[in-house]
């Protein structure tokens, strides 16, 4: 083989390696960028929480302008184990017996099995008023009626004011039981779709009671037309499977705000809303087959 032919073959081999490795490099670069972006979001939320009691305070910048953040943690309840912290266990009475359950984090897109017990917690990065809607989604793309499940008079006496560090749990600790059990409304239900609204002022015309409030679809469609925007989602790496902490229990059950020392939401969304405008976020809780 002549020298030029050898060089051509070597060049072709190098080109092939670049073609094969480029997608790997691109994926790694994207993952690194996502980690950095999630860190920025975390810092934005933490900078708005009250400082913690630790002797060495965390070095955080002042409040940034990015407050269009909604943190969501999906908790899957499992039977408590001997090593679980006793103070965070949920006592649930069913079938003539009382069982202890421990909430643990799971990613928002992990399918929930029928019969599984779960809970969801929400934290936002701005002062405002929180509303949570729920509706069933079916395999053909249709939906059941929308219901306002927060606020209700059963939770915080209807007070839906929120700020960074304020945790809203659905169902609340006052509910019996303090979790929801996954049940399909129809055999072809595939998702439980939640819509989260964060407004600077209370939404007028909503007459809440102790139970969920059925909403007119024209009203929901008008909200979506006015406020729905693109949202980006990032998860906290390596946190899925971690059990409920005492600080999270006190925040969700007793209204004690989370501080800069406490855990962050499992899933963070950033909504591309106008500065100071109402945030509207929609996401599904998937039901496994």
N, C-alpha and C positions, 0 to 999 in steps of 0.2 A: 504494500500500500504506500502511495506517495505521501510526502509530508503534508501537502495541501489537503489531500483526502482525509488524513488523520485529523487535521485541524477542523475540517468541516464536520466530521463525525463527532468530535468532542464538543463543538459548538452546538450541534443538534441535541446532544445529550444534556448539555447545560440548559438549553432552552426547554427541554422536556421537564427537567427538574423544577425549573421556575414555574412552568405551567401547573405541575402537580402540587407544588408547595404554596403557590400564591393563595388559593382558597383557605389554606390553613392559617397563613399569616393574616389574611383579611379577617377571619373569624376571631383570632386571638386579639387583633387590634380592636375589633368591635366589642369584645368582651371587656377589654381594658377600659374602653371609653364608657361602657355602661357602668362599670364599677366606679369610675370617677364621677359620672353624672349622679349616680345614687348617693355618693358621698356628699355631693353638693346639696342635693335635696335634703339629706339627713341633717346637714349643718344648718340649712335654712329653717327646718322645723325645730331643731334643738335651740337655735338662737332665740326662738320665741317662747320656749318653755321657761318656767321659773328655774333658777339655779338650784342645784342639789346641795345636800348637807355635807358632802365630802370636804375634808380639810383643804385639799388642793383643787381649786375650781378648774373646770375645763376651760381651755383657751378657745373661745369662740368669737367670731366677729360680731359686730352689732347686727341688728335685724337687716336682712337683705330685702330687696324689693320683690323677691319671688315668694309669694304666699299663696299661689294657686295650687296648693298641694293638698291631697286627701290621702291619708293613710288608712289602710284596711288590713285587719288581721282576721283570718278565718281560723277558728278553733274547732278542732275535732275532739270530742270527749271520748276517752277510753277508760276502761276499768282501772281504778287506782292500783298502783304497785306499792310494795312495802317501802321503797326508797323515796316515794313522792312526798313533797311537802304537804303536811296534813292541813295547813291553813288555807290552801288553795283548792282543796277538793270540793266538789259539788255533791251534796247529799240529795239523791233523787229517789222518791218513793214511787214504786210501781209494782204491780202484780204481788201485792201483799208483802213486799220486802223493800228495804231501804238499801240502796247501793251507793258506794262512793265512786265518783268519776273525776278524772283529772283532765283538764283541757290542755291540749298541746297544739302548737302551731302547725298549719299546713298551707301549702301554696293555694292561691285563689283559684287556680285552674285544676286542682286535684279533684277528680270526680267524687261526689259523695254517694255512698251506697244507701239504698232504701233501708230504713230502720236505724241509720246512724244518727247519733246525737251531735249537734253542732251549735256554735254560737259565733257571732261576728262582732268585732269592735271597730269603731271608727274614730279617727282623730284628724282634725284639720289644722292648718297653719295660720289661720286668721280668725279674728273676731267675727262672729256672725250668728246666723240662725240655721240650724240643721234640720233637713227633712229627708226621710227615707221612704221610698215607694217600693212595692213588691208586686210582681205579676208572674204568672206561669207562662212558659213558652213551650209550644208543641212542635213535633217533628215536621209538620207542614208549614212552619213559620208563623202560625197564628198565635195570638196571646189571649189569656184570660183577662178579666177586668183588673185594673190597677187599684191597689189599696195603699193608703198612707199608714205605715206601721210605726213611724216615729215622726212627730211626737204623739203621745197619748197621755191621758191623765194618770195612767198607771205607772208611768216612768217620769220621775222628777216632777210629778204633779203638772206635767205638760210644759215644763220649762225646757226649751230647746236652744238656749243660748250656748254657744261653744267658743272655745279659743284654744290655742296650742296648749297641750297638756290635758285638756278635757277629753275624757274617753266616754263614748256612748256605746253601750253593749246592747245587742239585740239577740235574743230576749234579755231583759234586764234581770238583775238578781232578785227583784221582787216578784217576777213571774213564777208561776208554778206549772211545770218545772222551769228552772232557769236556763233552758236550752230549747232548741226545736228539734224534732225528730223528722228526718227526711221521709216524706210520703208523697207519692205521685197523686195528683188530682185526677189524672187520666193515664191509662197505660202508655200513651205516646208522649207524655211530658218528658222533655229533655233538659230543661233548665228552669231554675228559679232566678228571674232577672231582677236585680236591685238597681234602683236609681237614687243617687245621692244628690241633694241640692244644698248648696250653702249660699245664703243670701245675706246682704248687708242689713236688710230690714225684714220684719215678719211678712210672710206672704198673706195678703188679705183674703178674707172670705172662707177660711178653713175653720170649720166648727168641730174641733176634736172632742172625743169622748174617751171612755175607758178602753174601748176596743178599737180595732183598725177602722179607718174611714174609707169607704168606697169612693173613688174619684171618677168624674165624668171623663171619658176618653177625649172629648174635645178640649177639656182643660189641660190634660197631660200633653196632648199634641201641641197646644199653644205654648206650653213651657218649653217643650223640646225645640220648637221652631225658633223661639226667642233666645234660648240659652245654650242649646247643645253645641259642643265644640269638640275638636279633636283632643284626645288624651293620650298620654304616654305612660307606660307602666314599667316599673322595675321592682324586683324582689330583693330582699335582704339575703345575701349569700350565706349558706350554711346554717340558717336559723330554723328551717323546717324541722319539726319534731321536738323542738324545745318546749318544755312544759310552762304553763302559766306561772308567772312570778308573783310574789307577795305584793310588789308595787302595782302590778297590773290588776290584781284583785282589788286592792284598796281604791284604785282609780275607777274601776268599773262598778264596784259594789258600794263604795262609800263616798264617791265624788271627790276623793283626794287627787289633785292634779299630778300627772307625771312630771318629773323634773328632768334636767339635763343629764342626770346620772342613770336614768331608767331606760328600759328597752324601747326600741323604735318599732313602728309598725312593720309587719312582715312584707306587705305590698304597699308601694307608694305610687300614686298617680299624680301626674302634672297635667292640668287642664289648660288648654290654650284659650283662656277667656280674656276679655278686655280687663284692663287694670281696674280693680274694685268692682267688677261685674259679678253677677251670680255664676257660681260654678255648678255645672250639671254633669254628672258622671254616671254612666250606665255600664254594668258588668254582670255576667251570668255566674251563678253557682251551678255547676254541672251535676247532673244526676246520672250515675253510671247505669249501664244496662244490666 
